């Protein structure tokens, strides 16, 4: 079987669809040899690389209120603290070392200070995930080595390019589909919408790098913090992955 890499995009609670897809991939015998991820996708990649099963990660997500407003706390200035993500990592992956994970992972963040992409491939998992998940205008940026770090999706929301030379085949999963906006244009909704549009744009040119490209929520318009839709989003990811049976089994047999 080919060495298979998987890339997970960001998307807040929509990242739960990654777990539904991972569950199906696990059932048919596909296990990645390398992964990359951004924002919510970095959280999924870190837990999976630490040998938590998709279902276990899903249950942890429910327990720890992944991307639920009730699970967040204000840091000051009306923005939430990204420490919620580092605290979760340290609780469940106490060694907190990227190099000690069972599968190599590459996590992106955005250096706001210098307008550059940052890639974490070693060091603290908690720092990498916290920085990658720090969605601008919602979470405070993370200060590290004199630089302010924010959501990696700003510059690379589908970082398939980071692993293309490290595996034979790549499965890219993008959960950040953009639809016509419906409902009230609240301040919060406008922030979320603006970020979603900007982030989605830099994923377009990455599709062609993938051997299998998946966009499980391309008919569903979920908000970043739709925590009460976790089960529904997971089930959509699982069912969507099954629709790729032919492509996935071809990948297994090549």
ZADO-1210 file (C-alpha; in nm, 4 decimals, padded with zeros to 6 digits):
<atoms>
<atom x="00.0000" y="00.0000" z="00.0000" code="UNK" pos="1"/>
<atom x="00.1151" y="00.3555" z="-00.0707" code="UNK" pos="2"/>
<atom x="00.2263" y="00.5857" z="00.2074" code="UNK" pos="3"/>
<atom x="-00.0750" y="00.8076" z="00.2576" code="UNK" pos="4"/>
<atom x="-00.0762" y="01.1594" z="00.4000" code="UNK" pos="5"/>
<atom x="-00.3833" y="01.3426" z="00.5231" code="UNK" pos="6"/>
<atom x="-00.4333" y="01.7185" z="00.5493" code="UNK" pos="7"/>
<atom x="-00.7047" y="01.8669" z="00.7707" code="UNK" pos="8"/>
<atom x="-00.8311" y="02.2207" z="00.7145" code="UNK" pos="9"/>
<atom x="-00.9558" y="02.4599" z="00.9795" code="UNK" pos="10"/>
<atom x="-01.3204" y="02.5457" z="01.0345" code="UNK" pos="11"/>
<atom x="-01.4097" y="02.5580" z="01.4044" code="UNK" pos="12"/>
<atom x="-01.6689" y="02.3014" z="01.5072" code="UNK" pos="13"/>
<atom x="-01.6961" y="02.2000" z="01.1408" code="UNK" pos="14"/>
<atom x="-01.3660" y="02.0211" z="01.1996" code="UNK" pos="15"/>
<atom x="-01.5692" y="01.7448" z="01.3650" code="UNK" pos="16"/>
<atom x="-01.6412" y="01.6245" z="01.0098" code="UNK" pos="17"/>
<atom x="-01.2718" y="01.5282" z="00.9957" code="UNK" pos="18"/>
<atom x="-01.3422" y="01.2726" z="01.2676" code="UNK" pos="19"/>
<atom x="-01.6311" y="01.1141" z="01.0799" code="UNK" pos="20"/>
<atom x="-01.4068" y="01.0759" z="00.7765" code="UNK" pos="21"/>
<atom x="-01.1191" y="00.9430" z="00.9868" code="UNK" pos="22"/>
<atom x="-01.3489" y="00.6871" z="01.1442" code="UNK" pos="23"/>
<atom x="-01.4423" y="00.5464" z="00.8049" code="UNK" pos="24"/>
<atom x="-01.0819" y="00.5504" z="00.6843" code="UNK" pos="25"/>
<atom x="-00.9838" y="00.3568" z="00.9957" code="UNK" pos="26"/>
<atom x="-01.2549" y="00.0981" z="00.9324" code="UNK" pos="27"/>
<atom x="-01.1304" y="00.0270" z="00.5800" code="UNK" pos="28"/>
<atom x="-00.7656" y="00.0092" z="00.6835" code="UNK" pos="29"/>
<atom x="-00.6303" y="00.3485" z="00.5812" code="UNK" pos="30"/>
<atom x="-00.3892" y="00.4963" z="00.8355" code="UNK" pos="31"/>
<atom x="-00.1800" y="00.7996" z="00.7446" code="UNK" pos="32"/>
<atom x="00.1974" y="00.7939" z="00.7715" code="UNK" pos="33"/>
<atom x="00.2104" y="01.1751" z="00.7922" code="UNK" pos="34"/>
<atom x="-00.0418" y="01.4537" z="00.8560" code="UNK" pos="35"/>
<atom x="-00.0717" y="01.8304" z="00.8352" code="UNK" pos="36"/>
<atom x="-00.3379" y="02.0542" z="00.9793" code="UNK" pos="37"/>
<atom x="-00.4520" y="02.4049" z="01.0464" code="UNK" pos="38"/>
<atom x="-00.6639" y="02.5433" z="01.3297" code="UNK" pos="39"/>
<atom x="-00.9323" y="02.2839" z="01.4188" code="UNK" pos="40"/>
<atom x="-00.7528" y="02.0454" z="01.1836" code="UNK" pos="41"/>
<atom x="-00.4344" y="02.0787" z="01.3898" code="UNK" pos="42"/>
<atom x="-00.6262" y="01.9747" z="01.7009" code="UNK" pos="43"/>
<atom x="-00.7614" y="01.6643" z="01.5256" code="UNK" pos="44"/>
<atom x="-00.4193" y="01.5746" z="01.3830" code="UNK" pos="45"/>
<atom x="-00.2472" y="01.6096" z="01.7201" code="UNK" pos="46"/>
<atom x="-00.4920" y="01.3822" z="01.9006" code="UNK" pos="47"/>
<atom x="-00.4904" y="01.1212" z="01.6244" code="UNK" pos="48"/>
<atom x="-00.1106" y="01.1228" z="01.6125" code="UNK" pos="49"/>
<atom x="-00.1143" y="01.0619" z="01.9881" code="UNK" pos="50"/>
<atom x="-00.3055" y="00.7388" z="01.9146" code="UNK" pos="51"/>
<atom x="-00.6531" y="00.8493" z="02.0177" code="UNK" pos="52"/>
<atom x="-00.9164" y="00.6917" z="01.7941" code="UNK" pos="53"/>
<atom x="-01.1609" y="00.9150" z="01.6028" code="UNK" pos="54"/>
<atom x="-01.4430" y="00.8119" z="01.8370" code="UNK" pos="55"/>
<atom x="-01.2310" y="00.8864" z="02.1437" code="UNK" pos="56"/>
<atom x="-01.1429" y="01.2308" z="02.0067" code="UNK" pos="57"/>
<atom x="-01.5114" y="01.2917" z="01.9386" code="UNK" pos="58"/>
<atom x="-01.6017" y="01.2082" z="02.2994" code="UNK" pos="59"/>
<atom x="-01.3199" y="01.4301" z="02.4280" code="UNK" pos="60"/>
<atom x="-01.4556" y="01.7075" z="02.2057" code="UNK" pos="61"/>
<atom x="-01.7966" y="01.6767" z="02.3671" code="UNK" pos="62"/>
<atom x="-01.6565" y="01.6610" z="02.7181" code="UNK" pos="63"/>
<atom x="-01.4187" y="01.9534" z="02.6727" code="UNK" pos="64"/>
<atom x="-01.6593" y="02.1663" z="02.4679" code="UNK" pos="65"/>
<atom x="-01.4444" y="02.1956" z="02.1540" code="UNK" pos="66"/>
<atom x="-01.5384" y="02.5275" z="01.9899" code="UNK" pos="67"/>
<atom x="-01.8326" y="02.5882" z="02.2216" code="UNK" pos="68"/>
<atom x="-01.8756" y="02.9404" z="02.3547" code="UNK" pos="69"/>
<atom x="-01.9526" y="02.7949" z="02.6978" code="UNK" pos="70"/>
<atom x="-01.6085" y="02.6337" z="02.6978" code="UNK" pos="71"/>
<atom x="-01.4262" y="02.9620" z="02.6287" code="UNK" pos="72"/>
<atom x="-01.3239" y="03.2389" z="02.8649" code="UNK" pos="73"/>
<atom x="-01.2611" y="03.6063" z="02.8003" code="UNK" pos="74"/>
<atom x="-00.9009" y="03.7161" z="02.8176" code="UNK" pos="75"/>
<atom x="-00.9627" y="04.0891" z="02.7948" code="UNK" pos="76"/>
<atom x="-01.0677" y="04.3398" z="02.5332" code="UNK" pos="77"/>
<atom x="-01.3673" y="04.1273" z="02.4421" code="UNK" pos="78"/>
<atom x="-01.1573" y="03.8494" z="02.2909" code="UNK" pos="79"/>
<atom x="-01.1357" y="03.4878" z="02.4069" code="UNK" pos="80"/>
<atom x="-00.8171" y="03.3267" z="02.5339" code="UNK" pos="81"/>
<atom x="-00.6689" y="03.0518" z="02.3136" code="UNK" pos="82"/>
<atom x="-00.5342" y="02.8848" z="02.6299" code="UNK" pos="83"/>
<atom x="-00.8387" y="02.6587" z="02.6200" code="UNK" pos="84"/>
<atom x="-00.6688" y="02.4657" z="02.3366" code="UNK" pos="85"/>
<atom x="-00.3278" y="02.4337" z="02.5032" code="UNK" pos="86"/>
<atom x="-00.4945" y="02.3236" z="02.8287" code="UNK" pos="87"/>
<atom x="-00.6802" y="02.0447" z="02.6486" code="UNK" pos="88"/>
<atom x="-00.3628" y="01.9237" z="02.4783" code="UNK" pos="89"/>
<atom x="-00.1655" y="01.9159" z="02.8048" code="UNK" pos="90"/>
<atom x="-00.4479" y="01.7313" z="02.9786" code="UNK" pos="91"/>
<atom x="-00.4672" y="01.4482" z="02.7236" code="UNK" pos="92"/>
<atom x="-00.1154" y="01.4486" z="02.5726" code="UNK" pos="93"/>
<atom x="00.1015" y="01.5183" z="02.8784" code="UNK" pos="94"/>
<atom x="00.4393" y="01.4672" z="02.7058" code="UNK" pos="95"/>
<atom x="00.3530" y="01.7751" z="02.4909" code="UNK" pos="96"/>
<atom x="00.6202" y="01.6991" z="02.2331" code="UNK" pos="97"/>
<atom x="00.5537" y="01.6847" z="01.8593" code="UNK" pos="98"/>
<atom x="00.8502" y="01.4540" z="01.8042" code="UNK" pos="99"/>
<atom x="00.7063" y="01.1998" z="02.0501" code="UNK" pos="100"/>
<atom x="00.3826" y="01.1607" z="01.8549" code="UNK" pos="101"/>
<atom x="00.3339" y="00.8290" z="01.6766" code="UNK" pos="102"/>
<atom x="00.2713" y="00.9959" z="01.3389" code="UNK" pos="103"/>
<atom x="00.4675" y="01.2999" z="01.2127" code="UNK" pos="104"/>
<atom x="00.2529" y="01.6125" z="01.1950" code="UNK" pos="105"/>
<atom x="00.2982" y="01.9603" z="01.0498" code="UNK" pos="106"/>
<atom x="00.0920" y="02.2442" z="01.1964" code="UNK" pos="107"/>
<atom x="00.0589" y="02.5923" z="01.0489" code="UNK" pos="108"/>
<atom x="00.0161" y="02.9261" z="01.2205" code="UNK" pos="109"/>
<atom x="00.0368" y="03.2821" z="01.0922" code="UNK" pos="110"/>
<atom x="00.3077" y="03.5165" z="01.2162" code="UNK" pos="111"/>
<atom x="00.0989" y="03.8342" z="01.2324" code="UNK" pos="112"/>
<atom x="00.4028" y="04.0441" z="01.3234" code="UNK" pos="113"/>
<atom x="00.5937" y="03.9633" z="01.0043" code="UNK" pos="114"/>
<atom x="00.3047" y="03.8455" z="00.7828" code="UNK" pos="115"/>
<atom x="00.4630" y="03.5030" z="00.7330" code="UNK" pos="116"/>
<atom x="00.3563" y="03.1424" z="00.7606" code="UNK" pos="117"/>
<atom x="00.4982" y="02.9468" z="01.0545" code="UNK" pos="118"/>
<atom x="00.5196" y="02.5675" z="01.0448" code="UNK" pos="119"/>
<atom x="00.5496" y="02.3663" z="01.3650" code="UNK" pos="120"/>
<atom x="00.7103" y="02.0254" z="01.3149" code="UNK" pos="121"/>
<atom x="00.8807" y="01.9945" z="01.6524" code="UNK" pos="122"/>
<atom x="00.8528" y="02.1416" z="02.0001" code="UNK" pos="123"/>
<atom x="00.5392" y="02.1921" z="02.2081" code="UNK" pos="124"/>
<atom x="00.2141" y="02.0486" z="02.0710" code="UNK" pos="125"/>
<atom x="00.0166" y="02.2790" z="02.2999" code="UNK" pos="126"/>
<atom x="00.1894" y="02.5906" z="02.1639" code="UNK" pos="127"/>
<atom x="00.1453" y="02.4802" z="01.8025" code="UNK" pos="128"/>
<atom x="-00.2242" y="02.3971" z="01.8373" code="UNK" pos="129"/>
<atom x="-00.3033" y="02.7050" z="02.0467" code="UNK" pos="130"/>
<atom x="-00.1351" y="02.9306" z="01.7898" code="UNK" pos="131"/>
<atom x="-00.2986" y="02.7569" z="01.4931" code="UNK" pos="132"/>
<atom x="-00.6464" y="02.7800" z="01.6532" code="UNK" pos="133"/>
<atom x="-00.6226" y="03.1477" z="01.7500" code="UNK" pos="134"/>
<atom x="-00.8811" y="03.2748" z="01.4997" code="UNK" pos="135"/>
<atom x="-00.8267" y="03.6516" z="01.4601" code="UNK" pos="136"/>
<atom x="-01.0834" y="03.8924" z="01.6077" code="UNK" pos="137"/>
<atom x="-01.2206" y="03.6038" z="01.8165" code="UNK" pos="138"/>
<atom x="-00.9121" y="03.4802" z="02.0051" code="UNK" pos="139"/>
<atom x="-00.6144" y="03.6739" z="02.1316" code="UNK" pos="140"/>
<atom x="-00.2988" y="03.6074" z="01.9276" code="UNK" pos="141"/>
<atom x="-00.0253" y="03.4034" z="02.0936" code="UNK" pos="142"/>
<atom x="00.2988" y="03.5809" z="02.1821" code="UNK" pos="143"/>
<atom x="00.5963" y="03.3540" z="02.1100" code="UNK" pos="144"/>
<atom x="00.9604" y="03.4555" z="02.0652" code="UNK" pos="145"/>
<atom x="00.8610" y="03.8173" z="02.0178" code="UNK" pos="146"/>
<atom x="00.6059" y="03.7348" z="01.7459" code="UNK" pos="147"/>
<atom x="00.2279" y="03.7371" z="01.7535" code="UNK" pos="148"/>
<atom x="00.0899" y="03.4112" z="01.6163" code="UNK" pos="149"/>
<atom x="-00.2630" y="03.3563" z="01.4905" code="UNK" pos="150"/>
<atom x="-00.4764" y="03.1101" z="01.2917" code="UNK" pos="151"/>
<atom x="-00.2713" y="02.9270" z="01.0299" code="UNK" pos="152"/>
<atom x="-00.5679" y="02.9312" z="00.7953" code="UNK" pos="153"/>
<atom x="-00.5078" y="03.2970" z="00.7159" code="UNK" pos="154"/>
<atom x="-00.2164" y="03.1988" z="00.4913" code="UNK" pos="155"/>
<atom x="-00.2562" y="02.8227" z="00.4436" code="UNK" pos="156"/>
<atom x="-00.5839" y="02.6596" z="00.5401" code="UNK" pos="157"/>
<atom x="-00.5175" y="02.3355" z="00.3510" code="UNK" pos="158"/>
<atom x="-00.1431" y="02.2732" z="00.3994" code="UNK" pos="159"/>
<atom x="-00.1077" y="01.9788" z="00.1635" code="UNK" pos="160"/>
<atom x="00.2108" y="02.1342" z="00.0275" code="UNK" pos="161"/>
<atom x="00.3863" y="02.0630" z="00.3578" code="UNK" pos="162"/>
<atom x="00.3568" y="01.6866" z="00.3145" code="UNK" pos="163"/>
<atom x="00.3524" y="01.6349" z="-00.0629" code="UNK" pos="164"/>
<atom x="00.7165" y="01.5184" z="-00.0636" code="UNK" pos="165"/>
<atom x="00.6713" y="01.3003" z="00.2447" code="UNK" pos="166"/>
<atom x="00.4145" y="01.0509" z="00.1150" code="UNK" pos="167"/>
<atom x="00.2980" y="00.8863" z="-00.2077" code="UNK" pos="168"/>
<atom x="-00.0670" y="00.9930" z="-00.1956" code="UNK" pos="169"/>
<atom x="-00.2521" y="01.2769" z="-00.0217" code="UNK" pos="170"/>
<atom x="-00.6084" y="01.3003" z="00.1022" code="UNK" pos="171"/>
<atom x="-00.7058" y="01.6637" z="00.1543" code="UNK" pos="172"/>
<atom x="-01.0117" y="01.7425" z="00.3653" code="UNK" pos="173"/>
<atom x="-01.1568" y="02.0933" z="00.3525" code="UNK" pos="174"/>
<atom x="-01.4458" y="02.1671" z="00.5917" code="UNK" pos="175"/>
<atom x="-01.4503" y="02.5406" z="00.5249" code="UNK" pos="176"/>
<atom x="-01.7034" y="02.5580" z="00.2407" code="UNK" pos="177"/>
<atom x="-01.8512" y="02.9031" z="00.1740" code="UNK" pos="178"/>
<atom x="-02.2202" y="02.9585" z="00.0963" code="UNK" pos="179"/>
<atom x="-02.4612" y="03.2436" z="00.0479" code="UNK" pos="180"/>
<atom x="-02.5048" y="03.4083" z="00.3856" code="UNK" pos="181"/>
<atom x="-02.8501" y="03.3871" z="00.5347" code="UNK" pos="182"/>
<atom x="-03.0011" y="03.5433" z="00.8451" code="UNK" pos="183"/>
<atom x="-02.9059" y="03.8600" z="01.0304" code="UNK" pos="184"/>
<atom x="-02.5730" y="04.0257" z="00.9573" code="UNK" pos="185"/>
<atom x="-02.4707" y="04.0590" z="01.3227" code="UNK" pos="186"/>
<atom x="-02.1253" y="04.1890" z="01.4173" code="UNK" pos="187"/>
<atom x="-02.0198" y="03.8411" z="01.5246" code="UNK" pos="188"/>
<atom x="-02.1572" y="03.6842" z="01.2052" code="UNK" pos="189"/>
<atom x="-01.9779" y="03.9402" z="00.9880" code="UNK" pos="190"/>
<atom x="-01.6439" y="03.8672" z="01.1580" code="UNK" pos="191"/>
<atom x="-01.6946" y="03.4948" z="01.1123" code="UNK" pos="192"/>
<atom x="-01.8030" y="03.5399" z="00.7501" code="UNK" pos="193"/>
<atom x="-01.5083" y="03.7629" z="00.6587" code="UNK" pos="194"/>
<atom x="-01.2604" y="03.5163" z="00.8039" code="UNK" pos="195"/>
<atom x="-01.4307" y="03.2239" z="00.6300" code="UNK" pos="196"/>
<atom x="-01.4127" y="03.3914" z="00.2880" code="UNK" pos="197"/>
<atom x="-01.0475" y="03.4936" z="00.3286" code="UNK" pos="198"/>
<atom x="-00.9449" y="03.1496" z="00.4513" code="UNK" pos="199"/>
<atom x="-01.1339" y="02.9604" z="00.1820" code="UNK" pos="200"/>
<atom x="-00.9627" y="03.1566" z="-00.0942" code="UNK" pos="201"/>
<atom x="-00.6152" y="03.0262" z="-00.0130" code="UNK" pos="202"/>
<atom x="-00.7352" y="02.6642" z="-00.0284" code="UNK" pos="203"/>
<atom x="-00.8372" y="02.6748" z="-00.3933" code="UNK" pos="204"/>
<atom x="-00.4910" y="02.6225" z="-00.5421" code="UNK" pos="205"/>
<atom x="-00.4218" y="02.3279" z="-00.3089" code="UNK" pos="206"/>
<atom x="-00.6935" y="02.1017" z="-00.4482" code="UNK" pos="207"/>
<atom x="-00.4829" y="01.9889" z="-00.7421" code="UNK" pos="208"/>
<atom x="-00.2073" y="01.8606" z="-00.5127" code="UNK" pos="209"/>
<atom x="-00.4488" y="01.6119" z="-00.3541" code="UNK" pos="210"/>
<atom x="-00.5005" y="01.2634" z="-00.4959" code="UNK" pos="211"/>
<atom x="-00.8376" y="01.2630" z="-00.3197" code="UNK" pos="212"/>
<atom x="-00.9987" y="01.5941" z="-00.2286" code="UNK" pos="213"/>
<atom x="-01.2927" y="01.5921" z="00.0125" code="UNK" pos="214"/>
<atom x="-01.5289" y="01.8764" z="00.0959" code="UNK" pos="215"/>
<atom x="-01.7869" y="01.7098" z="00.3227" code="UNK" pos="216"/>
<atom x="-01.9856" y="02.0177" z="00.4176" code="UNK" pos="217"/>
<atom x="-02.0334" y="02.1518" z="00.0652" code="UNK" pos="218"/>
<atom x="-02.4105" y="02.1471" z="00.1083" code="UNK" pos="219"/>
<atom x="-02.4334" y="02.2435" z="00.4746" code="UNK" pos="220"/>
<atom x="-02.3813" y="02.5900" z="00.6184" code="UNK" pos="221"/>
<atom x="-02.2633" y="02.5541" z="00.9776" code="UNK" pos="222"/>
<atom x="-02.1264" y="02.8316" z="01.1946" code="UNK" pos="223"/>
<atom x="-01.7880" y="02.8098" z="01.3632" code="UNK" pos="224"/>
<atom x="-01.9394" y="02.7595" z="01.7093" code="UNK" pos="225"/>
<atom x="-02.2391" y="02.5334" z="01.6290" code="UNK" pos="226"/>
<atom x="-02.1428" y="02.3032" z="01.9152" code="UNK" pos="227"/>
<atom x="-02.4918" y="02.1528" z="01.9406" code="UNK" pos="228"/>
<atom x="-02.4513" y="02.0180" z="01.5844" code="UNK" pos="229"/>
<atom x="-02.1503" y="01.7968" z="01.6667" code="UNK" pos="230"/>
<atom x="-02.3289" y="01.4644" z="01.6154" code="UNK" pos="231"/>
<atom x="-02.4815" y="01.5785" z="01.2880" code="UNK" pos="232"/>
<atom x="-02.1493" y="01.7070" z="01.1548" code="UNK" pos="233"/>
<atom x="-01.9696" y="01.3837" z="01.2531" code="UNK" pos="234"/>
<atom x="-02.2326" y="01.1723" z="01.0771" code="UNK" pos="235"/>
<atom x="-02.2083" y="01.3848" z="00.7630" code="UNK" pos="236"/>
<atom x="-01.8307" y="01.3328" z="00.7527" code="UNK" pos="237"/>
<atom x="-01.8680" y="00.9577" z="00.7939" code="UNK" pos="238"/>
<atom x="-02.1365" y="00.9215" z="00.5241" code="UNK" pos="239"/>
<atom x="-01.9423" y="01.1483" z="00.2886" code="UNK" pos="240"/>
<atom x="-01.6276" y="00.9368" z="00.3229" code="UNK" pos="241"/>
<atom x="-01.8252" y="00.6255" z="00.2303" code="UNK" pos="242"/>
<atom x="-01.9233" y="00.7918" z="-00.0968" code="UNK" pos="243"/>
<atom x="-01.5518" y="00.7803" z="-00.1910" code="UNK" pos="244"/>
<atom x="-01.5302" y="00.4008" z="-00.1701" code="UNK" pos="245"/>
<atom x="-01.3990" y="00.3547" z="-00.5248" code="UNK" pos="246"/>
<atom x="-01.1279" y="00.6189" z="-00.4900" code="UNK" pos="247"/>
<atom x="-01.0256" y="00.5052" z="-00.1420" code="UNK" pos="248"/>
<atom x="-00.9986" y="00.1362" z="-00.2299" code="UNK" pos="249"/>
<atom x="-00.7988" y="00.2287" z="-00.5410" code="UNK" pos="250"/>
<atom x="-00.5637" y="00.4205" z="-00.3109" code="UNK" pos="251"/>
<atom x="-00.5326" y="00.1170" z="-00.0867" code="UNK" pos="252"/>
<atom x="-00.4482" y="-00.1129" z="-00.3751" code="UNK" pos="253"/>
<atom x="-00.1862" y="00.1054" z="-00.5446" code="UNK" pos="254"/>
</atoms>
